[in-house]
Amino acid sequence: MEHPYLYVGVLFELMGFEHFAHKYPHVIYTWVVMGLLIIFGYLATKGISMIPGKTQNIFEMLIGSLEDFMVDITGDEGRWFFPLLATVFLFIFISNLIGLVPGFYSPTKSLNTTIACALVVVVFTHVIGVMYHGISYIKHFTGPIWWMIPIMLPVEVVGHMARILSLSFRLFGNIMGKELVLIIGFALAGAFLAPLPIMVLGLFVSLVQAFVFFLLSVMYFTGAMEHAH
């Protein structure tokens, strides 16, 4: 499918990177999202004080709510990996949301981006498992009884590989569907009369999919922290 007119892509074309701009828009707009997150982070911490202003209040409410939700599941022991999960959530949410702006592209519309996010979560799940249990983490794959290893090991390996597919394809499919619906809406109603209900639905889908990715990541990390049964 041909990509629509993308503002940032035009800048790369003017710099002589026309092929890159057309073939890898998800990379370009990943950089855009990263830049936005850096700016938001700067604004959130600029002039931080005990008496927060409006901007600080908004960010504290968002981050605090996510952290409280995660701690309810993992306990206080899980606070140390919250920065990673919060970063993943914010990156995915902004990536989903930016596609609602005409002339911009959702990086999560590309399977390359969603697989990269899923790999970060799944790999770090096993890092947590090894950190907490050492070599005993292998018991999560072999089961409680040695003679069950030939059965349990393949099942567990396939199950953990399926997590990558589950995280990446769910996010990719929903965002791709949202983008297609928006394109159809713009085509039927015009660039200046895009149906607001579809835009609101796109906002809702963007938030829900980011939260689902966050929630599943929390569950995977919690499972790695627990002892094998």
N, C-alpha and C positions, 0 to 999 in steps of 0.2 A: 504494500500500500504506500502510495506517495505521501511524504510528510507534508503537512501544511506549511504555510509561510511562517518561519521561525525567526524572530528578531535577532537572537544571539547568534544563530547560525549565519545570518547575513554578515555579521561582523567578521566571522571566520572566513567567509567567502571573500570579503574585501581584503583580508590579510593574505589571500592566496591559498587558503586551506579548504577549497570548495569540496573536494572529494571527502575530506574528513568530516566536514559539516553535514554533508548529505548521508554519509554512511554511519556516523556515530553520534547522532543527536543526543542519545542517552548519556554519553560521556560528557558532552558539553554542558548539558543541563544538570548533571550530577555536580559539576564544578560550580554551577550557579547556586544550587541548593547548599553546597558546602559554604560558599561565600555568604549566603543569607544566614546560615546558622552561626557563622563567625560574627556577623553584624549583630544578630539577636543576642548572642552571648555577651558581646561588648556592651550593648545597651542595658542588658539585665544586670550587669555588674558595675556599670558606670555610676559613680556616686552612691554606692550601696551604703545603707545606714540602718540604724536601729529603728528609725521611724521611716518605713518604706514609702516611696512615692507610688504613683499609679503603675508605672512600668514594672517596678520591682514587685509590687503586689500581684500583678498578673502572672509574672514568671514564677514567683514563690507559690502561688496557688496551683499552677499547672504542675510544677515539679514536685511540690509537696504532696499533691493528691496521688501522683503516680508512685511516689516512694511509699506512702502509707499503704496503698493498695498492694504493692509488692511485698512489703514487710508483713502484712497480714497473712501472706501465703508462705513466705520463706522464713519468717522470724527475723530478729535483729541480726542474725548471723549472715543474712544475705545482703546487708546494706552495702558491702564492699563492691559488689558487681553492679550496683544500681547505675553508676555513671555510664557503663556500656549500654545497658538496656534503655536508659533514657535517651542516649544519643541515637540508638537505632530507631526508637519510637519517633523522635523529632525528625530524623532524616526521612523516614518513610512517610510521615504525615505531610511534611512540606513538599516532598517529591510528588505525593498524590495530589496535593492541593494546587500545585503550581500549574498543572495541566488545565485547570479551570480558567486560567487567564488566556485570552486570545493571543496567539503568537508565541506561546510557551509550550513546553513539552514535558510530560511527566516521565522522569527517569525510570520509575517503576512500571511504566508501560512496556519496558524492555525486559525480556527474560534474563538477560545478562545481569542486570542490576538486582533483580529479586534473588537470583541464585547466589550472587555475591553476598547479599545480606543473610541469606539462609546459611551459607557456609560459615560465616562469622559466628553465628549462634551455635550451630551444631559442633563446630570444632571447639569452641570455648566450653561447651557442655562437657566434653571429654577432658578438657584441661581442668575444669572444676572437679570432676570425678577423680582424677589422678591426684590432685592437690589434697583432697579430703581423705582418700582411702589408699593412696599409693598403689602398689601392685594388686591389692585386694579389689580394686575397681573392676578387675576382670570378672568377678563374681556376678556383676550386673549382666554379663553376657552368657555365662556358663550355667547359671541356675544353682540351686542349693545342693544338688546331688551329682556326683561326678559322672554317673552313667547317663545323665540327661544331657551332657555336653553336646553330643552329635545332633540332638534335636534342638536344644535351646540356642546354641551358638549361631547357626544359620538364620534362625527366626529373628534373633535380636539384631544381627548385622543388617538384615533386610529392613527391619523395623527402623533402625537408626538412619539408614540410607533413605528410607521413605520420608523421614522428617524433612530432608532437603527438598524433596519434590513437593511435599505438602505445603511447606512454608512458601516456596517460590512460586509454584503454579497457582495457588489460591490468590496470592497478592497480584500476580501478573494477570490472571484471568479477570479478576474484578476490576482492575484499573483499565485494562484494555476494553472491557465492556462499557465502563463509564465513558471512556474517550469516544467510543463509537457512537454511543447514544448522544453525546454532546455534539459530535460532528453532524449527525443526522438532524438534531434540533436546530443547529445553526443553518444548515442547508435549507430546511423547510421554513424557518421563521426569519432568517436574515441575520446578518452579523450584529445588527443593533436591536433586534427584537428576539433575542434568544430566550426561550421559555424559562422563566425563573424557577418553576418547580423542579426542572431538570437540574438546574444549577444547585439548588438546595439539596437535591438528592445526591449530586456529585460531592458536595461538601460532607454529607452524612457518610457516604461510602468511603471517602478519604479518611475520615476519623475512625470509623469502625474497623477498616482493614489494618490501619496502623496499630490500633489497640489489640486486635486479634493476634497480630504478629508479636506484639509485646507480651500478651498473656501467655501464648504458647511458649515463648522463650523463657518466661518465668517458670512455667511448669517443667520444662526440660532441665533448667538449672537446678530446680528444687529436687527433681528426681535423681540428678547426679550427686547431690549432697547427701541424700539418704543412703542408709545401709542397704545392701542387697538382701532380698528375702528369698 
